[in-house]
């Protein structure tokens, strides 16, 4: 039984779903705010192109090949380069053979061990005021070096597995 406007008397709920198979996103409020879940789904659907499905399917097909070619510590960086590079657009344009060639070239090149450093300003401390670029950098970061002025709310927006290094100063102790 599902009573849309009465979660207490329901045995299940229907989440708002974005289906870009094999990528599927489900949003649920546990039946408490279904209109909000639907609105969030609509915003995400507008932001996530349908071609994500093509890139996701291609990645599914190539996953074992990447696992065989690259050590574990290089795979995430490889896939980041894949998804932010030209290949998804080439796939979306229907040029599979060109995408295969680009993929092989990328895989043969592997990932280099060098990295990039970004300096991200946290502004006045309100997480909602961070720029999109700041959030993107925080999501890519393997290591976050921060001072004591950065709030826990802002640090919580970074990748969960990123190493966090506090260089906060305190009286008589300079880290």
N, C-alpha and C positions, 0 to 999 in steps of 0.2 A: 504494500500500500504506500502510495506517495500522495501526501496532501501538500501541495505547493505552499500554501500559506499557513501551514500548521506543522512545523518540524517535529514537535513532540509526538505527534501521532503518525509520523512517517517511519517506514522501515528502511528507506533509502532516499537518496537525493540524486538529482541530475546535475552534475557540474556543467559550467559553461566550457565548451570544448573548442579548441582551435586545432583543426586537423590538417597538417601538412605532412602526411605520412611519408617517411617513418617518424617524423617529428610531430608529437602530439602534446599539446599544452592543455591542462585542465585547471580551471579556476573554480573554487568553491568557497562559500561562506558558511558551510555547514547548514544551509537552509535559513540562515538568519538575515542575509541581505542579498537575495538573488538578483535584484535589480542592479546593485553595485557590481556583482560578479559579471553580469551581462554587459554592463558598460565597460568594464575593464577588458573583457573579451573583444568587444568592438574596437577599442583603441589598439589592442595588440594585433588584431587582424589587419587593421589598416597599416600598421607599422611593419608587419612581417610579410614579405612578398610570397606569392604562391610558388615562386621558383625555389624557395627553401626546400621544398619537397624533392626537387631534382637533385640539388646538392646533397641532401641527406641520403638519398638513395645511392648516389655515386659513392659517398663516403662509406656507406654500408658495404658496397661491393669491394671497395679498396682497403677496408680496414685490416684484413689479414695480411695483405701485401705490405702495409706499413708496419705492422707488428713484426713481420719477418725481417724487414730491412733496417729498422731503427731500434736502438735501445730504448727502454722505457722512459728515461729522463729526457729524451728528445722528441717524443711523440706529441706531447701537448703543444709544444712550439711549432712542430710541423703542421698540425691541424689548424692552429691559429693562422699560420701563413696561408694555408690552403683556403680557409673560409674567408679571409680578408683580401685574398689576391684575386687574380683575373679568372680563375677556373670556374667558380660558380656562375659568373656572367657568361662565359663561353658555353657552359652547359645550358643555361637559360635560353641562349640563342639557337640551341639545337645543333651545336657543332661538337658532337661527342668525340670524333677522332682528334680534333684539335685539343679538346680537354684531356684526352688520354695522353697525348704528347706532352702537354704542359705538366700534367701530373707526374709523368715519368721523369721529366727534367727536374722538377721540384724534389722528388724523392731521391734522385741521384745526388742532388746537391745537399740533401739532408738539411740540418739546421746548424747554423754556426753557434759556437759557444759564447760569442760576445753578446752583449745585451745593450739595452738603452736605459738611460736615466732620464726621468721626468721629474721636474719640480712642480708640485701641485699645491696651489694656495687653497687653504680651506676657507678663505673669506672670513665673514664674521662669525662662523661657527655653526650656522644653520645648515643641516644636510641638504635641505631642499634648494639651497642657493648654489650648490656646486654646479659647475658647468658640465655639460655632457662629456666633453673631452677629459675633464678631471675624473669623472666616473669611469670612463673607458680605460684610462691609465691605471686606476686603482684595481680594476677587474683583471688587467693583464699582469699586474706586478707579482713577481715572485717574492720580493723583499720590500717592505715598507719601512723607511726610516722616518720617524716623526718626533716632533718635540712635544712638550707638555701642554701646548695650547690646543692641540687637535683633540676634539671631543671623542668620547667613546662611540657616540652615534655616527660620527663620520668614519671612524676606523671600522665600524661594523659593516660599512658598505663595501669594503675591500673583499677580495677573494678570501674565503675562509681558511684556505691552506697556505696563504702567504705568510712568510716569516715577518714578524713585527719587531722592530728594534727601536726602543725608546731612547732618545738622546736628551731627555728632559733634564734640565738643570735644577738643582735645589741648593739652598744656602750652604756654602762651603763644600759642595760636591758637584764637580763638573764632569758629567759623563762623557 
